[in-house]
Amino acid sequence: MGSVPSYDTMAKRSPKKAARKGTARKGLTGPRVVVVPPGPKSKAALERKEKFVTKGLRVGLPLELTRAEGPFVQDADGNVYVDLGVGIGVHNVGHRPPQVTRAAEAQLDKLTHICYMVSTYKPYTDLAEVMAGICPPGLTQSIFLNSGSEAVENAVKIGRAYTKKPWIVSFRTAFHGRTLLDISLTGKEKPYREGFGPLVREVLICDYAYPYRDPENRSPAECAKARVEEIEAAVSSPEVEGQVGMLIAEPVQGEGGIIVPPKEFFPLLRRLCDDHGMLLVDDEVQAGMGRTGKLWGIENWNTVPDLLVSGKALGGGLPLGGVTGKRAVMEAPGPASLGGTFGGSPVVCAAALAAVKVIQRAIPKVSRLEALMRNRLTEIYEGHERVGDVRGIGAMWALEFVKDRRTKEPDADFARAVQLNGLKNGLMLLPAGYFGNCIRLLPPLNIPLPLMDKAFDLLEDTIDLTLAGKA
Ligand SMILES: Cc1ncc(COP(=O)(O)O)c(C=O)c1O
């Protein structure tokens, strides 16, 4: 495939038009492939990685990145890619939004660390106040941690302290992080759980409403109803009855392959939780912060959770996780029972305060991006038998690859080939899926539409060349 025309040629040819369309950027422009990736510098970097970094930490793309701005990332060999994964769903308004970097820099000059367990500082309390204003009604108390994984851990600790019931409902196709508890909450053995047991025993792994893979091909509404009935049967079984304290769910499953539940699913889960004295814990780490076109994914389902877990985009590119919940639940843990040295550091909270504002401003742009993504993905689906399903909401979409549309046999190798070939076309793509057979698209919410359109041309070309075995 070699090099592709630079996207910035459009801005050069017609600067006025590009400015009008919001496509002109100072600094990094692209996509631009100048050396077939991985180039020599990236290859050398990967050799160093093999020498000094554990192989348990696998690098998905054979690239050394040196710089990023807006929707673009640049590798050490000078290639510029359109980043459709944004650091696994972190840069929801592109890399390094100036408002966020300015806020972090200003805080670096004042106070970098003291620990909120030692004394209060304004950015943390300000962020907690902001969360009380932007989270679903009644969720008013927060704690901040260093990651989504740590936030999930804290949500479960808080939930257990409140309900005094040990068991947790989670989903086979879920992902909630990498700690021992978090991996206990997923059904995907490889690569997450294998070799790490014993895990937390008190977890009921149930099936999420995943209409494309519904074993009985039920309608979405019937699939949702049947799945909730199965969960009800599981929590009512004699071994655990009265001992299940919470259900944790992503409003749209991310790692699982952008599984958008039928609209009935969350209201039914809410009712189930109420009927059985269980808390509904909403993991918004990937689907939150505008990704679905609403600030929180669960707003799409008109459901109010008891605890909301945030992360990824909340920190504006810096590490942050949060739990925000109803006062009575959040006040259940004993004094000094929660915390951590760095959680909610002044610099990260200052960045988050700016990130929330920038993301809120970008949300109105999502409906046009969503329409473009739906249209282009539908075209790709119609033209390619190997694409078994395309689905998504807002700016969160996936293509699911299969060997055969009728049997739906997953094709993870094909998805991987598309991901690697995408690099040669100037695209940075992320895999996903319980079977590893999806490519997920998580562009910045404010990506210029002509650039996204161009990225779809390149994606389609990548799929065609992968099919032809030429890449
Ligand atoms: C829904 C969800 N929850 C939790 C996590 C874990 O977050 P982190 O990787 O920041 O620990 C992730 C990460 O991908 C996630 O997608």
The ligand as a Gaussian input file, in Angstrom:
#p B3LYP/6-31G(d) Opt

LIG

0 1
 C      -15.304000      -0.623000      31.086000
 C      -13.923000      -0.614000      31.674000
 N      -13.782000      -0.682000      32.993000
 C      -12.577000      -0.647000      33.579000
 C      -11.429000      -0.574000      32.819000
 C      -10.081000      -0.545000      33.465000
 O       -9.539000       0.729000      33.387000
 P       -7.959000       0.954000      33.492000
 O       -7.350000       0.293000      32.316000
 O       -7.809000       2.446000      33.541000
 O       -7.511000       0.322000      34.767000
 C      -11.521000      -0.498000      31.432000
 C      -10.339000      -0.422000      30.580000
 O      -10.339000      -0.638000      29.390000
 C      -12.813000      -0.525000      30.835000
 O      -12.970000      -0.474000      29.509000

